[in-house]
Amino acid sequence: MAYKDIEHVITHRRTVKPANMNGKKIDDAIVQELLQLADWAPTHGHTEPWYFMVYAGEKAQAFAADHAEMYKSFTPAAQYIQGNYEKLKTQADLASHVIAICMKRGSNPKIPEIEEIAAVSCAVENIWLGATAKQIAVYWGSGGMTYHPAMQDYLGLGDDDKVLGFLYLGYSEEAPRTGRRVKPLEEKVKWM
């Protein structure tokens, strides 16, 4: 593969919100290919802490409904917003798959938690770049109950594990937006 091909995929990766997906289904085999890319992420000590729960079709809608109900049950009345409930409930309506992004803590206590989280993030980027190459729209959501202990319980995770968000995969008719960076690279790099 040429550098230009890799550069193109990286610079054309975009976020597409689930509301802008079109409901067309992605073949499960393609999602499996993307998960295989995730499995090649770098990992300190070979802990491979990424753990994904994949919801497709009706299961994706059921997950969204459960997420909304969890929000309703665990959000104090003074902070509850009906619009947030509705958004969570319909978030997967036009997505093909929803993938829970989890970090299952490795058994080596010498590996800092931040490194396990970074490894999972690299795995997600591998999925996203593969999806971009296949013209699949992706959104990494972390709203609602993502970081609440109830979600951790819902997904059957241990005390040392973490939910890092949810990937929504689908197709979109939306033309890819032009990418932009807010700060120049020179402000983010210091050569020594």
Phi, psi and omega in degrees: 000137181278150178307320182299325178294315179295315179302317181298314180297315182296315184282349178253005176292132181221159172270132174235116182295147182305328179296340179262008174274162188252003178088350179293137184274143174266136178298136180304328180296325178291318177297321177299321176299318179295321178293328176294325174296319179302323184293350178262013179293153176293146182210124180289128178070014180054037179285335179043064189282357182289141178215125184238135172248122187256126176246127181231152176057230182297331179294327177294317178293323178295319177300314181300318179296317178296320179299316179297317180295323177297317177300315181296319183288323189254357179268126178303144184307322182292339182253350183292134178234118182303323179298324177294319178300311181297319179297313179299320183294327184254002186305327184262004185303321183253358177275152177275316182223149171237129181241119174286126180264114183233151173247114174263115185301129177290168183274355180270106183292348179286342180275116180296147180305321182299327179289327177291318178296319179297321179297317179296319178298321176296320178299319178295318178299322176300316177300312186297318179292320176297318179297319178300317180297332180262010179059041176257133179280144183223143174221129175259106181259143178223024181272191177062234186260017185313312186262008181278142178305332179297324178290320177301317177295316181304320182273359177071033182269155178280173183298327182270357180273165181222146168265126182254354179142192182224131175265128174256123180245141177186188175250158181217146174274348182297130177291139179302133177287155174288135181284158177206154172242140183280318181252143177294150180304325182300332178280349184248359182226135174233114177280135181247000000 
